[in-house]
Amino acid sequence: MDTELLPFSQYLESFKETLKSVFYQRDNIEQFIQKRGFPALVLRDIMAKNPLSVGIPKEYGGRGVIMRECLAMLDAASYESLPLSLTFGINIALFLEPVGKYGSEEARKSIFNRFMTQQNMGGLMITEPDFGSDALSMQTYCEQDGTNYHVKGTKHWQGLTGMADYWLITSRKKLDNGDLARDIDFFVCDVQQSQQRIIVEEYYNNLGLFPIPYGKNKIDVIIPQSYKLIPESSGLNLMMDLLHRSRYQFPGMGMGFIRRMLDEAIAHCKSRMVSGKPLIQLDQVQHQINKIQSAFTVCSAMCARSAAYAGVEKNLSPDAIEANSMKAYVTDLMQMAAQVLTQLKGANGYKAESVSARGIIDSRPFRIFEGSNDMLYTQIFEMVSKLMVRQKNMNLLSFLKGFKLTQQVAERFDSLVDFVITPKMPQRKSVDMGKILSRIVSANHVFMMETKGFRQDLVANCIENLKHEVAMLVSSYQFTSAIQPVEDYKESSSWFHC
Ligand SMILES: Cc1cc2nc3c(=O)[nH]c(=O)nc-3n(C[C@H](O)[C@H](O)[C@H](O)COP(=O)(O)OP(=O)(O)OC[C@H]3O[C@@H](n4cnc5c(N)ncnc54)[C@H](O)[C@@H]3O)c2cc1C
């Protein structure tokens, strides 16, 4: 507990030392990474540093939920281990922050005390077997009985299944006629209480993120009213504030991960000799490393923006365009960085224990969970096109020049985006447009970071890369295609008879 009193920069350095010690001296991350769960001693030493204290308010003994500090912890962890960073992300963004903001005094006092003194953990349950992307149709329900609530249903794919001490469970109120209400209620379930045990029906064989258990959870629990979160307006509003703040924190998990990919790529390509020359002298290799470096700069800019903007005091429910842009784009960048590094490392990159191969597998689901990227890109475009219609301005460049999230950089993309768009178009086009918008919103973050002193050569390279990406996406957007998959394709389609 003593380290919590240190100034944050000192605390962070000492936390990084602990990570180095547990991952490379006390244990060997390359060996344990393919086994399920963190080795007990590794987790014990990490948690002894109380890393989750950054997500706990000062009045309960924590470091005060300062967004910059939360992001810095995620960043430090993901340089060494993406699963560890995701474990922190789950606890901080999906549990501690919403409990701190919307929990009753009674619940907060007891929960934060157990996090600070017993290294407890908490996760979030939204997804159900039949309702994932369509989460608002969830069937888990709650019924009030005096001062308690009965919550019943089935959830699956929860990070920390069978391991967390607390769960934030989402449900819909059962109405008198048996229907379920539209709004969502949140309950904190304490699995240490006899009436609040959650039965894990099955553990899943997840492809990566081995230290984190996933599975199917049967919920049939009685929860006191004081453990129901109290929304400011509706539960849906609470949910959007929670999910958006979490999406604003994805760059924290991306940051250390992408920096690691970059460091490994530069180190490898400087030392690997091919045809008598270091790989890094090849133009295509430089191009590939530039892509990772540009991802590093974009992700840094997102972190700087989130640190300044996305604090718990703010209601982020209206900030869907920015939150979705960050989540979708940074997770695409994480996957790209791991793929590029694996290629640059050649055959050795394909060893299961290599940091790049692990990186591909571990970062892959980030594009699926907390809103699949295709859905988020579609939503970005839909929201922007509504604004354009309202302003009666369908010229993209002209709109971006006046839009608060893009106005600083719109001109740099002038010739690329100077065209008129139609609000109604096939979804594949909306996805292209969502991607274009997310890249330009990110360029704006990069520009803003430069004004605060970030080095200019990285910014210039990054903006150039973003323009290249936008040019390719605009070309895809303008290519007219409505081809449909041929579902019944078996007849006359064998090469053998041709
Ligand atoms: C590693 C991992 C960790 C997770 N952690 C948690 C957790 O801690 N808590 C929790 O509650 N859940 C968690 N999930 C569940 C996750 O949030 C869901 O898997 C996700 O929301 C997608 O739901 P689904 O799997 O039912 O897919 P579906 O809803 O069936 O969607 C499948 C695919 O269809 C496409 N699709 C769906 N809707 C659209 C759309 N509108 N536009 C375009 N394409 C679309 C997308 O490609 C999508 O990936 C986790 C999942 C994974 C893999």
PDBQT file of the ligand as one rigid body, heavy atoms in Angstrom, charges set to zero:
ROOT
HETATM    1  C1  LIG A 501     -12.158 -11.747 -26.272  1.00  0.00    +0.000 C 
HETATM    2  C2  LIG A 501     -13.538 -11.237 -26.038  1.00  0.00    +0.000 A 
HETATM    3  C3  LIG A 501     -13.805 -10.521 -24.878  1.00  0.00    +0.000 A 
HETATM    4  C4  LIG A 501     -15.106 -10.094 -24.582  1.00  0.00    +0.000 A 
HETATM    5  N1  LIG A 501     -15.356  -9.471 -23.383  1.00  0.00    +0.000 NA
HETATM    6  C5  LIG A 501     -16.643  -9.206 -23.027  1.00  0.00    +0.000 A 
HETATM    7  C6  LIG A 501     -16.960  -8.729 -21.720  1.00  0.00    +0.000 A 
HETATM    8  O1  LIG A 501     -16.069  -8.527 -20.863  1.00  0.00    +0.000 OA
HETATM    9  N2  LIG A 501     -18.266  -8.540 -21.389  1.00  0.00    +0.000 N 
HETATM   10  C7  LIG A 501     -19.274  -8.784 -22.270  1.00  0.00    +0.000 A 
HETATM   11  O2  LIG A 501     -20.431  -8.615 -21.900  1.00  0.00    +0.000 OA
HETATM   12  N3  LIG A 501     -19.004  -9.225 -23.520  1.00  0.00    +0.000 NA
HETATM   13  C8  LIG A 501     -17.725  -9.452 -23.931  1.00  0.00    +0.000 A 
HETATM   14  N4  LIG A 501     -17.435  -9.946 -25.188  1.00  0.00    +0.000 N 
HETATM   15  C9  LIG A 501     -18.519 -10.162 -26.125  1.00  0.00    +0.000 C 
HETATM   16  C10 LIG A 501     -18.478  -9.150 -27.272  1.00  0.00    +0.000 C 
HETATM   17  O3  LIG A 501     -18.783  -7.861 -26.807  1.00  0.00    +0.000 OA
HETATM   18  C11 LIG A 501     -19.437  -9.639 -28.371  1.00  0.00    +0.000 C 
HETATM   19  O4  LIG A 501     -18.849 -10.798 -28.916  1.00  0.00    +0.000 OA
HETATM   20  C12 LIG A 501     -19.657  -8.603 -29.442  1.00  0.00    +0.000 C 
HETATM   21  O5  LIG A 501     -20.490  -7.579 -28.960  1.00  0.00    +0.000 OA
HETATM   22  C13 LIG A 501     -20.307  -9.202 -30.712  1.00  0.00    +0.000 C 
HETATM   23  O6  LIG A 501     -21.438  -9.941 -30.387  1.00  0.00    +0.000 OA
HETATM   24  P1  LIG A 501     -21.607 -11.440 -30.963  1.00  0.00    +0.000 P 
HETATM   25  O7  LIG A 501     -20.398 -12.215 -30.610  1.00  0.00    +0.000 OA
HETATM   26  O8  LIG A 501     -22.916 -11.948 -30.488  1.00  0.00    +0.000 OA
HETATM   27  O9  LIG A 501     -21.614 -11.261 -32.531  1.00  0.00    +0.000 OA
HETATM   28  P2  LIG A 501     -22.842 -10.878 -33.476  1.00  0.00    +0.000 P 
HETATM   29  O10 LIG A 501     -23.706  -9.857 -32.845  1.00  0.00    +0.000 OA
HETATM   30  O11 LIG A 501     -23.447 -12.135 -33.949  1.00  0.00    +0.000 OA
HETATM   31  O12 LIG A 501     -22.061 -10.194 -34.686  1.00  0.00    +0.000 OA
HETATM   32  C14 LIG A 501     -21.136 -10.960 -35.469  1.00  0.00    +0.000 C 
HETATM   33  C15 LIG A 501     -20.486 -10.090 -36.501  1.00  0.00    +0.000 C 
HETATM   34  O13 LIG A 501     -21.484  -9.590 -37.370  1.00  0.00    +0.000 OA
HETATM   35  C16 LIG A 501     -21.110  -8.338 -37.853  1.00  0.00    +0.000 C 
HETATM   36  N5  LIG A 501     -22.112  -7.355 -37.450  1.00  0.00    +0.000 N 
HETATM   37  C17 LIG A 501     -22.994  -7.424 -36.429  1.00  0.00    +0.000 A 
HETATM   38  N6  LIG A 501     -23.754  -6.313 -36.398  1.00  0.00    +0.000 NA
HETATM   39  C18 LIG A 501     -23.339  -5.528 -37.402  1.00  0.00    +0.000 A 
HETATM   40  C19 LIG A 501     -23.738  -4.267 -37.918  1.00  0.00    +0.000 A 
HETATM   41  N7  LIG A 501     -24.707  -3.558 -37.361  1.00  0.00    +0.000 N 
HETATM   42  N8  LIG A 501     -23.097  -3.790 -39.011  1.00  0.00    +0.000 NA
HETATM   43  C20 LIG A 501     -22.111  -4.482 -39.608  1.00  0.00    +0.000 A 
HETATM   44  N9  LIG A 501     -21.681  -5.674 -39.168  1.00  0.00    +0.000 NA
HETATM   45  C21 LIG A 501     -22.289  -6.197 -38.094  1.00  0.00    +0.000 A 
HETATM   46  C22 LIG A 501     -19.764  -7.989 -37.222  1.00  0.00    +0.000 C 
HETATM   47  O14 LIG A 501     -18.726  -8.400 -38.081  1.00  0.00    +0.000 OA
HETATM   48  C23 LIG A 501     -19.779  -8.853 -35.972  1.00  0.00    +0.000 C 
HETATM   49  O15 LIG A 501     -18.470  -9.115 -35.501  1.00  0.00    +0.000 OA
HETATM   50  C24 LIG A 501     -16.144 -10.351 -25.504  1.00  0.00    +0.000 A 
HETATM   51  C25 LIG A 501     -15.856 -11.032 -26.700  1.00  0.00    +0.000 A 
HETATM   52  C26 LIG A 501     -14.581 -11.469 -26.970  1.00  0.00    +0.000 A 
HETATM   53  C27 LIG A 501     -14.300 -12.226 -28.226  1.00  0.00    +0.000 C 
ENDROOT
TORSDOF 0
